[in-house]
């Protein structure tokens, strides 16, 4: 009887830890996809506007990103956005671990063509 309770308790603790880690990664990948979308459709925005939007997205997905840790770099038609941060994850009751996440996005910037541009090639 005691062995069965111990096995059940261990299984519940492991399931809880797996749930918390997977939830953190799901949030991270949603954040990463949003930043990738931002990089693709950022034509005409300066670095400060892009950083502000990344911070807004981080707040939306509850990712603890430091504003000073965000790196934005333009190179021809590419936009590079990178940052690193740690997120506390409570694996077990009373045990919180700082989990590292690295975001690196290389987006090809799409600039829409306007009808006026077509008249003067």
Secondary structure, DSSP 8 states (H G I E B T S, - for coil): -HHHHHHHHHHHHHHHHHHHHHHHHHHHHHHHHHHHHHHHT-TT--HHHHHHHHHHHHHHTT----GGG-EEEEETTEEEEEEEEEEEEEEETTEEEEEEEEEEEEEE------HHHHH--
